[in-house]
Every structure is written in C-alpha cells, then in structure tokens.
Amino acid sequence: MRRHLLSLSLFVAPVVALAAPKNIIYMIGDGMGPSYLSAYRYFSDDKTTAEVENTIFDQLWLGMATTNPDDDTYVTDSAAGATALATGVKSYNGAIAVNRQHVPIGTMMQLAKTLGKANGIVASSQINHATPASFLAHNKSRRNYDAIADMYLDYRINGKPVADVMIGGGTKYFVRKDRNLINEFKQLGYQYTDDYTQLDTITKAPAMMLLAETALPAKLNSGFDAMLAPLTEKALALLTPAEKGFVLMVEGSQIDWCGHDNDIACAMAEMDDFAKAIAVAKAYVDKHPDTLLVITADHETGGLSLGAAGEYQWLPEVVRKVKATGRSIAKQLKQAESDSAALALWAELTAINLSAEEQASLLATRQQDETALRNLSNQLVAKYSYTGWTTGGHTAADVAVLAYGKNAKDFAGFQDNTQIAKKLMQMIQQTK
C-alpha cells in the first residue's frame, strides 16, 4: 500500500494566547459572492411584513475577505481558493494543497489529525472535488480525481486516514476497475452507506457515505426539503464523541455550479439549502459552546447583479415560482412530445408568460442541444426577474466572512482569505 509522508514543519503558525475552541465547524459556500447573500435576503423576504427580514447569513456576517490566487490574474478557481482556506497559503489555479513547485502544503485537517482531533467533510459535490480535496489531499491538478480519492485512503497520520467522516457524492471515483476504495475503507473499520434514506444505519465514526455517482442532486430538482442540513447534522453527531474535539468542513458545492450556469433559481435553492445547514451548525454551537462556526466562500461566480437592463428593480417572486434548474427544464423540454406540450411544460415549470417571439425562439432552440436550451431558459428567467450576470466563470469580488461561537470576533473586519485559515490553525494547535 502506498504511503504519503508530510513534514510537520509545514504546520507553522504561532500559537495565540487565548483559549481556543475545542471544535471547529468550517462552512464554505462555493461561489457565494456577497450578491448571493443579498439576493437570498430578498428571495426569503416575508412580503406580509413591512421590513425586509435578516437571514441567518445577515445575523452572522462579520467581515469580508479577498480571494486572489498566487498569480497576477486576481481571479481564483475553487482549488486555489480552497487551498488558501485550508492551508493559509496561496497557490496557483488548479492546485490541491501544493505550492507552485508542487510541494505539499500542510492542511488544517492534517494538523488536527496529528494532534488527535477528528475530522469530517460534507459536500454536495463528489467528496474528492476541489474544495474538500484541498483539506485532505495534495495534487498538482484538481482534475486528477482518482489519485485524489486514492490519497484519502493512502495518506495516513498516526496510521489512520485524515478524515474520520466523509459524506457527499463520488462512488465512481471510489469504486473503479483498478481499485475498490470503499472495500478498503471498510477493512479499516469505516461504516458505509450509499443510500440517503439509510443514514440512521451509520452509528459511529469512522464512516463514509457516498450518496451519488458524482454530485448529489441539485436541491431544486431533489424533491427534498433539505439536502445538506441532515448530512451536516449526521456528521456532527458522529464527530461529537471525539475526545479532543473535531474539525468539520461543510461545502455548499453547487451554489457555484448554478452561478456558472447563470441560473438564479438554482442558485437561490442552493443558498436556501446552505442556510438550513448553517442553522443546524448554529444550533450545535448553542448546545456546545466550546465550538466555533466560521462561514465564507472561496470566490464569487457569475458576476451576479440584482437589477439589470437599466431597470431599478429585482423581482424575486419570479425566481420563487421556478420549479426546476435550467438543466432540468432543458432536458424536459427536449423530451416533450410536441411543441405545444413543450410550451405547456415551460409554463408549468416557470410560470413565465412568454411573448410570441420568445415562444418561437424557445421552440427553435428546442431543436438544438440541451446546452443551448438551458442557456436560453436561464436567460429568460434572468430577463423576467431583472437578474444580471457578467460571466459564466468566476470574478475577483471579495467574499463575506461570517462567524459564531467561541472566538468568533477574531474573524471580524477585512482580511485575506489565508488569514482565516491561519487563525483556525492557530486555534487547532492549542488542542489539549
């Protein structure tokens, strides 16, 4: 079996004087720029009251952070962003916890494991995607999914894998022709399920739950009231018995994917799902005061604006009525038996009344591939809600920093994203 060694000298950070929290919950909304938080506030607004109510994001919002990678582009990808958030060191786009020379950089979870803490990851993507990978593995490219999955098992600290609890998607990377990592994890004593409805069968750590071939279903298409919240609750229950405490990273992975698609309905559904997971974490802190909750993003995706086409308005009520993601709408429209059936389906899924010209465009695009149809669907929802997008990629916008619980005020104000990780690693170093 392959083994990976990492010098403890990579875990270099001065120890702070104040008593540190026993447990750390670190939540990352992938692609969640500040406009997403504003949009979710208005999306969630109770129209029966005169005031716009604060969301859980507003309640915990303490500061902002920069996101630029280690180059002159200023625009990070998720791998470089997560590397900064996991290690306190900036790197190049595509890097999984390695520097420009491809030398591994020690992560906070590796440090925690060295000091006897337990670690957990929860993601709505595959668990070997860029963000969770940057906490558990090292690779010169985020695209090397199989090698990253292998490292989850092969990299050992004190004879054990770094993560004690892993929840998300990704069976295709862990059960392959060349290797069955799930069986190998089971041989190490990990409990396992691949069924979202069977979470109760997992009773203790170490544990692995891979609930989809790749990513979990998009929240808007899932049929569930919440996806991440029950998974977060499960991870916390499994990690709580850890004698020296734990570090748990929870990623709202698909906020970013909605942004890449310029799909505002998808984005708000994922934000709502992430908010419910944050509520679970906040309630845990209330019951376990020796816990710190920190929430941020790796970058902003899409250049989202609330208000577009020169109009001074944004219409979240249009967004609320959309019942599926643009990808799902496109697939269903392609499968419709006739043009009239497609138009009826559009009305059912979006509640948007199209002009004759727009109907003709939709039907013409139905003859193309699903990507073109998805793009048009998302553009129409954006048009009628006055949602603006500047790109299908990332931007260099700063991101929000939220915190709650023990030492939360340490994260107030303006900071670089690496400072978030450095502060957390300083706290982890005080493990007793």
N, C-alpha and C positions, 0 to 999 in steps of 0.2 A: 504493500500500500504506500502511496506517495505521501510524503510529509513536507510541510512548509514551515520554515523557521523564520522568526522575525525578532530582531534585536529589541530588547526592552528599552534601549537607548532612544528608540524612535518615540517613545512616550515621554516627551519632555515638556513639562509645564510646571510653573511654580505653584506651590500649594497655597491656597487662600487661607486666611486666618479664621474666618467664621465657620461655624459648624455647618457641614454640608448635608443635604437631604440624603436619606437612605435610598430612596427610589427616584428614578428619573423617567418621565414619560415625554417623549420627543415626537411631535407630530408635524409632518411635512405635507403641505398641500402642493402637490407638483403643479407648477404653472400658475399658482394662485397669486396673481398680482393684486395690488390694492383695489383696482377697479372691480375685481371679482367680489371683494368683501362689500364694497358699496352696492354693487348690483344685488347681492344676496339680501342686503338690508331692505332694499325697496321691493324685491321679489317677495320677501317674507312679511311685508308691512300689512298690518290689520287695517283694512280700509274703513272699518266701522268706528275707528278712533281718530281723533284729530291729529295726534302726534305720530311720527314715524318711530316705531319701537327699535331699541337697540337689539342686535343679535348677540349670540354668545361670542362672536368674534369681536364686536364692539366692546363688550364687557371686559375682555381680557387684553385688549390692544394696548401695548406699552411703548412700542418703538418701531423703528424701520432699520432695514439692513441693505447694504449693497450686495450685488450678485456677480460682479465681473470675474471672468476666469483669468488664468495666468497667461494672458497674451494681450494684444492691442485691439482686439475686436470689441471688447466691452460686453459682448452678448454671450452668455454661458449656455451650455447644454445641461441636461439633467445629471450627467455623470460628473462633470467638473463641479457643478453646484452641490451635488451630494457629497463629493469628496471634501469640499470645503466644510460642509456642515457636519461631516463625520470625523474629520481629522484635524481641522483647524489650519489646513494648508491648502493653498490654491494650486490647481493644476490645469492641464490642457483639456479642451473639449474631447470627450470620449474616454477619459482616464477613469479607471476604477481604483481609487486609493493608491495611485502611484504618481511619482513626480515625472518631470519631463525626461528623465533618464530611465524611466520605467522601474525605479527603485520603490519598493513598497513603503507606504506611509502608515504608521500605526493608527488604528481607529479607536474611537472611544469604547466600542464593544470589546475589542481585543484587550484594551486596558482593563475594562471591567472584569473580563473573564480571568485575567491574570491575578486580579485582586480578590477573586472568589465570588463576584456577583453573578447573577443570572442575566441572560439576555433574551430578548424576544423581538421578532419583526412581524408586522402585519401589513399587508399591501393589497390593493385591489387589482394590481397588475400581477404578472408572474413574480415570484419571490426572488428570482435572480435578475430582475430588471435593474436599471441603473441605480436607483436610489437605495433599495435595500442592499444591493451588492456592494455599494461603497462602504457599508458598515461591517461587512463580513468577509470580504474577499479583496484580492488585488489582481488587476489585469490591465494590460496596455490598451484594451479596447472593450467597451461595453457590449459590443456585438458578439463576443465570444461566450455565448450563453452556456454552452455545455461545460466549458472549462471553469466558468464561474460556479456553476452548480456543483461540479466536482470538488471545488475548493471548500464549499460549505461543509463537506464531509471530511476531506483530507487535511485541511488546516486544523491542527489541534493545539490547544493550550492546556497544559496540565492533563494531557491525554484525552481531552474532550473537544468536540466541535464548539465553535464560538457561540452559536445560537442554541438556546435550550428550547425555544418555542418559535415555530415558523408557520405562519398562516397566510394563505393567498392562493394564487394560481401557479401553473407551471409543470403539470405532470409530464408533458412531452420532453422536458429537459432533464427530468429525474428518472424516467423510465425510458431507456434507449436500447437499441440493439447491442451497443457495445458495453452498456453498464446499467444496472438497476440500483440506483442510489437509494430508493425507498427501502428496498430489502436490506441494504447495508445500514441504513439508519435504524431500522427495526432491530437488527442484530446488536446495535449499541444500546437498545432499550427504549427507543423512541416509540411512543404510541402514535398511531397513524389513522387518518380517515381521509377519504376523498369525497365525502358526502356532506353538503352544507346542512342537511337536516339531522345529521348524526353527531353534532358537536358534543352532545352530552356523553357520548361513549369515550371521549378523551377525558381522563380523570386526573392526570398528573403530568408534570414535566419530567423528562424531555418529551416533546411532542411535535408532530408535523401534521399540518392539514393543508393538502393541495386540492383545491376545490374546483379546478377547471384545468383544461388542457394548457391554456395560456393564461389570459387575464380572466378575472371574474366578469360576469355580465355587467354592462353599463346599468347604472341604477335606474334610469328611466325605462329601460327595457326589461328589468329583472322580475317585476311582479312582487318584489319585497318592499316593505315599508322602510327598511334599513338594511344595508349590507355590511358596512364597516363597524357599526355600533356593536352588534352581537359578537363580532370577531374580536374587537377590542376588549369587550367585557370578558370573553373567554381567555384571552391572553393574560389579562390582569389576574384572573382567578388562578391560572396555572403558575404565574410568577410570584404571587404573593407569599407563598411559603419560603421563598429563598431567604436564608438566614442573614445574609449580608446585603440583602436588597437586590434591586434589578435595574436594568436599563431596557426600556421598551420603545421601539421606533414604530410609529403607525403612519403609513403614507396614504393619502388620498390621491392615488396614482392617476386616475382618469380625468381629473379636472384638466390636466394638461392635454389629454387626448381630445377632449371637447374643444379646447382652445385651438388646437391645430386644425380641427375641422371647421372652426368659426361657427360652432353650434351652441348658441346661447341657451337653448332649452336643456341640452345635455349638460352644459356647464353648471347651470343652477341646480339641476338634480344632483350632480356630484357634490356641489357645495353643501346642499342640504344633508346629504349623506355624511359628509365630513363633519358638519356641525353636530349631528347626532352622536358621532363618535367622540367628539370633543366633550359633549355633555356627559358621556359615560366617564371619560377621564377626569373631568372636573369633579364629578360626584365621588370618584375614587379618592381624589385628593382631600375632599371634605371629610371622608371617613379615615383617611390615613395621612395625617398632617405632616408626617416626615417624608413627604413626596413633593417633587417639583414637576410642574407641567410647563413645557415650552412648545410653542407652535410657530412655525414660519413657513416659508416657501423657498424653493431652490431658484426660482426665476418667475417671470411673467410670460404668459403665452398669448399670442394673438393680437396684442395691442388693443385690448378691449376698451371701447368708449360707450358711455351711456348717453345717448343722443347722437344723431347722425343726420346727414343730408342737410345740414344747416338748420335743422329744427331744434327748438329748445324744449325737448321733451323726450322721455323714455317711457315705454309702455310695457311694464312687466306683466300686466294682465294678459297680453298677447302670448307671452312666454309661458305663463302658467297653464294655458289651455293646450299646449303641445304635448301629445301623449307618448311620443317616441323620439329617439335620436334621429338625426338626419340619415345616418347609415341604415337604420331600420326602416325609416319611411321610404328611402330609395329602393330597398330590397322588396318591400311590399308593393310599391307602385310598379316595379318591373314585373312582378308576378301576377298583377291584376289581369283578369281575363279580357278586358276591353278598355277602351279609352274612357267610356262613361263610368265604368267600375273604378278606374284609377282616380278620376276626379271626385267620385263619391268617397273613396278611401282617403284622399287628401283632406277633404272637408272634415271627415271623422277624426283624423289624426291631428289636425292642426286648428280647426275651427276658423281658418282664414279664408275669406271670400276673395277669390282671385278675379281680376279683370279678364275680359275675353282674350286680350293679348297675352296675359300671363298664363292663362289656361292653355293656349296654343303652344306657348313656349315649353310648358311643363310636359305636354303630350309629345312634342317633338323631341325633347330631351329624353323621354322615356325610351326612345329607340336607340339611345346611346348606352354607354356602360353605366354601372351603378355610381361610379365616382362623379361623373358629370351630373347625374340626377341628384346625388347627395349634395353637391355644391350648390345647385340651384335651389333645392329645398331649404338649405341653411340660409342662403341669400334672401329668400322670400320671407322667412321668419325674421331675419335681421331687418329687412326693409319695413315690415309692418310693425315692428316693435321699436324702431329707431335705434337699433344696436349697431355700433360701428366696430369694424375690425381693420387693422392696418397691415396684418401679415398672417401667413399660415405657419409662421415659425415663432421663435422666442424674441423678446425685447430685452433691453438693458434696464428696464424700470426697477427701482428699488422695491423691496417687499416688506410686508408687515412682520413685526415680531410681537407675539403675544405670550404671556406667561401668567402662571397662577400657582399659589402654594409657597412652599418654603424657598426663600431667597429669590422670589420672582422679580423683585425690584432690581436685581442685578442686570436685568435684560431691558431696562427702560432706556429710552433715548436712541440716538443714531449710532450705528455700529456696522462694521464689516461682517459679512456672514461668517468669516473664520473666527471672529471673536465669540460668536455663540458657542461654537464647538470648544474653543479654548476654555471658556468659563465652565462648561459642563465637564470637561476632562479634569479641570482643577478640582471640581467637586467629587468626581469619581475617585480621584487619588486619595481622598480622605476616608475611603472605605475602612471600616474597623472590623 
